[in-house]
Amino acid sequence: MTQPTPASTRYTFRRPELAASFCAALSGDSLLDARSGLFLAAPRRVGKSTFLREDLVPAAEARGWTTVYVDLWSNKAHDPGELIADAIKQKIAEYAGIVGKAAKAVGLTKVTVMGTLGLDLTTTGLPAGVTLTQALTALHKAAKRPVMLIVDEAQHALTTDKGLEAMFGLKAARDAMNASGKAPDLMLVFTGSSRDKLAHLVMNARMPFFGSLVTPFPLLDRKFTDEYTASVNTALASGNQFEPDAVYEAFEMVGHRPELLRHLTSTIAIANESPYLSQRLRDDAGLVQERLWSEVESEFASLSPLQQAVIRAMALKEGQFSPFGEAAMRAYRTYLPAGATVNNATVQNAIDALREREILWKESRGTYEIEDQSWLNWLRSLPR
């Protein structure tokens, strides 16, 4: 039996062109002007964070920018606002020649920048009276480079007062540091696995980035699976190969989640000597899809009849869909008992409940979309 080499199972598809286009948007060098902030939304486990670390950060550093990356889900015991401040402090410390544990071991627990701004590395957050604008300006001066700050799972900042204050602080820092109108000194990237909650930062007039747009993060596609298939097949016997079509079909069935695909192909290749790897992959991906759909079905069953009707009608929409239009109201009634109350108010309540459960999200044009592709696929599989 020929087993995949470690390199093949760890294969990562790089996306330098996408990273370059996002950097161009952040600097104002493309039609997609993201100088006010780049907001990227995608479901969890589709490769978003890997792209940020392995593609976007290197692309930014190749442009001569310094980068700060913080995942607001990395430590849920700490307030999101403090996590953002701590990431900036640690980057300042790097430029001051102070590195984490080694610094503490010799008593270097504070770093002073801009002459008077003292940051304590042993405590979380910023000192009283020190703003994110001051901290980011200090980083810019210490690095002598533009700064790109990436906040992964940024919607989590909305869960605490300090987190929301940090979002307003970042907006203030952006406005102050980019006031010259020249190439920006501070570029902001926010990502979220809840599109509706991320969109809340830009669609609510009381939120700091009102007026910006949420951009759907491009999912990995057939190009990824073809290159991944070629990589894995180099470690397999010539008569025992994965078919590119089968790998792509499996990738679609597991919701475009690369880690799930890697797990399936590695397990199958190690455990099977037969020449039927592709069929086994289709079968196992089908089992994963059934598990995902079972979870969707269970949650669907917990919805009210009108919530179920709304989500089913939206899944089958073609073109522009108005949830309060006459056609939509007729569609809802086809899934409801005769005489059920359906009006703008009851539909709005149903939509609000679906958004709260992260089944629907409201995008920048005011239309509603289904959050997860697994939901969409399952709903479309139901008899009409």
Buried (B, 14 or more C-beta within 10 A) or exposed (E): EEEBEEEBBEBBBBBEEBBBBBBBBBBBEBEBBBBBBBBBBBBBBBBBBBBBBBBBBBBBEEBEBBBBBBBBBEBEEBBBBBBBBBBBBBBBBBBBEBEEEEBEEEEBEBBEBEEEBEBEBEEBBBBEEBBBBBBBBBBBBBBEBBBBBBBBBBBBBBBBEBBBBBBEBBBBBBEBBBEEEEEBBBBBBBBBBBBBBBBBBBBEEEBBBEEBBBBEBBBBEEEBBBBBBBBBBEBBEEEBBBBBBBBBBBBBBBBBBBEBBBBBBBBBBEEBEEEEBBEBBBEBBBEBBEEBBEEBEEEBEEBEEBBBBBBBBBBEBEEEBEBEEEEBBEBBBEBBEEEEEBEEEBBEBBBEBBBEBBBBBBBBEEBBBBBBBBBBBBBEEEEE
